[in-house]
Amino acid sequence: MICRMRCAGVLWAAVPATLVVLAVGTGCNRGPVGPVVHMVEGVVTLDGAPLEEANVFFSPVGGKGALPATGFTGAEGRFRLTSTRGGKIGRGATEGEYVVRVTKIEVPPPPPAVPMGHPDYGKQPPPRPMTWAEEQARIKYIVPPHYGDAKTSPLRATVSKGLNSGAAFTFDVKSK
């Protein structure tokens, strides 16, 4: 009799834990969370040649509805977009009209410091930090800056349901 009461008590104590596990387990599989995104694949060229290692940004026209999305060009200038909120990497962008921005810059390394062991090491004061204007002057724009500004970029795209690729997602930027 005592065994039955103890066993029943142990079973009843396990019921709340089992219910918690079931509730958590079923709550994790509610379907997609976040915005619905559609695959966007494209190509960026510079003066007709594939542009590698460029940043590609899709900014919603008027800033409403669609979400911003970004990509990075690889070999052959190809990119895939990722929505900035809620999308998995390389999965795409939300439906809508976009201004397309493309950027690529090169920043040369700072002048080298006098290495340890060199006869002049420690004889010169450390270099002063560069001003913002000096840093900006060192930037070499591979893609002209107007392509990187949503107000001045002439590039546009419309993302629709399904796969978005082909000629409508091929962008040729001009170096001059």
C-alpha positions as CSV (number, residue, x, y, z in Angstrom):
1,M,0.0,0.0,0.0
2,I,2.8,2.4,0.9
3,C,4.6,1.5,-2.4
4,R,1.5,2.3,-4.4
5,M,1.1,5.8,-2.8
6,R,4.8,6.6,-3.3
7,C,4.8,5.4,-6.9
8,A,1.6,7.3,-7.6
9,G,3.2,10.5,-6.0
10,V,6.2,10.1,-8.3
11,L,4.1,9.7,-11.4
12,W,1.9,12.8,-10.5
13,A,5.1,14.8,-9.9
14,A,6.3,13.9,-13.4
15,V,3.1,15.1,-15.1
16,P,3.9,18.9,-14.9
17,A,7.4,18.4,-16.3
18,T,6.0,16.3,-19.1
19,L,3.4,19.0,-19.9
20,V,6.1,21.7,-20.0
21,V,8.2,19.6,-22.4
22,L,5.2,19.0,-24.7
23,A,4.2,22.7,-24.7
24,V,7.7,23.9,-25.5
25,G,8.3,21.2,-28.1
26,T,5.1,22.0,-30.0
27,G,5.5,25.7,-29.8
28,C,8.8,25.6,-31.6
29,N,7.3,24.4,-34.9
30,R,4.9,27.1,-35.8
31,G,6.2,27.7,-39.4
32,P,8.1,30.6,-40.8
33,V,8.8,33.6,-38.6
34,G,9.6,37.0,-39.9
35,P,9.0,38.6,-43.3
36,V,8.5,36.5,-46.5
37,V,11.5,36.9,-48.7
38,H,12.0,35.9,-52.3
39,M,15.3,34.8,-53.9
40,V,17.2,37.5,-55.6
41,E,20.3,36.7,-57.6
42,G,22.1,39.1,-59.9
43,V,25.3,40.3,-61.5
44,V,27.2,43.6,-61.2
45,T,29.6,44.7,-63.9
46,L,31.9,47.7,-64.1
47,D,32.2,49.0,-67.7
48,G,31.0,45.6,-68.9
49,A,33.5,43.5,-66.9
50,P,32.4,41.4,-63.8
51,L,32.9,43.4,-60.6
52,E,34.2,41.2,-57.8
53,E,34.1,42.1,-54.0
54,A,31.5,44.9,-54.3
55,N,28.7,45.7,-51.9
56,V,25.2,45.6,-53.2
57,F,22.4,47.3,-51.3
58,F,18.7,47.3,-52.1
59,S,17.0,50.3,-50.4
60,P,13.2,50.5,-50.5
61,V,11.9,53.3,-52.7
62,G,10.2,55.8,-50.3
63,G,11.4,53.8,-47.3
64,K,8.1,52.0,-46.9
65,G,6.8,48.5,-47.3
66,A,9.9,46.5,-48.4
67,L,12.9,45.8,-46.1
68,P,16.4,46.8,-47.0
69,A,18.6,43.9,-48.3
70,T,22.3,43.5,-48.9
71,G,24.7,41.3,-50.9
72,F,28.3,41.0,-51.9
73,T,29.7,40.1,-55.3
74,G,31.9,37.1,-55.8
75,A,33.6,35.7,-58.8
76,E,32.0,36.8,-62.1
77,G,30.2,39.7,-60.2
78,R,27.4,37.4,-59.0
79,F,25.5,38.2,-55.8
80,R,22.6,37.0,-53.7
81,L,20.6,39.2,-51.4
82,T,19.9,38.8,-47.7
83,S,17.1,40.8,-46.1
84,T,18.5,42.9,-43.2
85,R,15.8,41.8,-40.8
86,G,14.4,38.2,-40.5
87,G,15.9,36.7,-43.6
88,K,18.4,33.8,-43.7
89,I,21.7,34.5,-45.4
90,G,21.4,34.4,-49.2
91,R,17.6,33.9,-49.1
92,G,16.5,37.1,-50.8
93,A,14.4,40.2,-50.2
94,T,10.8,41.2,-49.6
95,E,8.5,42.2,-52.5
96,G,8.8,45.8,-53.5
97,E,10.5,48.6,-55.5
98,Y,14.1,49.3,-54.7
99,V,16.9,51.8,-55.4
100,V,20.0,49.7,-56.0
101,R,23.3,50.9,-54.6
102,V,26.7,49.5,-55.4
103,T,29.9,50.4,-53.6
104,K,33.5,49.3,-53.9
105,I,36.5,51.3,-52.5
106,E,40.1,50.7,-51.8
107,V,41.9,52.2,-48.8
108,P,45.7,52.0,-48.9
109,P,47.4,51.0,-45.7
110,P,48.8,53.8,-43.5
111,P,52.4,54.7,-43.9
112,P,54.6,52.1,-42.2
113,A,56.0,52.9,-38.8
114,V,59.8,52.7,-38.1
115,P,60.3,49.1,-37.2
116,M,62.0,48.0,-34.0
117,G,65.7,47.5,-34.4
118,H,66.0,50.1,-37.1
119,P,68.6,52.8,-36.2
120,D,65.9,55.5,-36.3
121,Y,63.5,53.6,-34.0
122,G,62.4,55.9,-31.1
123,K,64.0,59.0,-32.6
124,Q,60.9,60.3,-34.3
125,P,57.6,61.2,-32.5
126,P,54.8,58.8,-33.2
127,P,52.7,59.8,-36.2
128,R,49.7,61.9,-35.4
129,P,46.3,60.4,-36.1
130,M,44.8,61.4,-39.5
131,T,42.0,63.9,-39.6
132,W,38.7,62.7,-41.2
133,A,39.4,64.8,-44.3
134,E,42.9,63.1,-44.7
135,E,41.3,59.6,-44.3
136,Q,38.7,60.4,-46.9
137,A,41.3,61.7,-49.3
138,R,43.1,58.4,-49.2
139,I,40.0,56.4,-50.4
140,K,40.0,55.3,-54.0
141,Y,36.5,54.8,-55.4
142,I,36.5,51.8,-57.7
143,V,32.7,52.5,-58.3
144,P,31.9,56.2,-58.4
145,P,30.3,57.4,-55.2
146,H,27.0,58.4,-56.8
147,Y,26.1,54.7,-57.2
148,G,26.4,54.2,-53.4
149,D,23.9,56.9,-52.5
150,A,20.2,56.2,-52.6
151,K,19.4,59.7,-53.7
152,T,21.7,59.7,-56.7
153,S,22.0,56.0,-57.9
154,P,20.2,55.5,-61.2
155,L,19.8,51.8,-60.6
156,R,16.3,50.4,-59.8
157,A,14.8,46.9,-59.3
158,T,11.5,45.3,-58.5
159,V,11.4,42.2,-56.4
160,S,8.4,39.9,-57.0
161,K,7.2,36.6,-55.7
162,G,9.5,33.7,-56.7
163,L,12.9,33.7,-58.2
164,N,14.2,37.2,-59.2
165,S,17.2,37.0,-61.6
166,G,18.2,37.6,-65.2
167,A,18.5,40.9,-67.1
168,A,16.4,42.9,-64.6
169,F,19.0,42.0,-61.9
170,T,22.1,42.7,-64.0
171,F,23.6,46.1,-63.2
172,D,26.4,47.7,-65.2
173,V,28.0,50.6,-63.4
174,K,30.3,53.0,-65.3
175,S,33.7,54.1,-63.9
176,K,33.4,57.6,-65.5
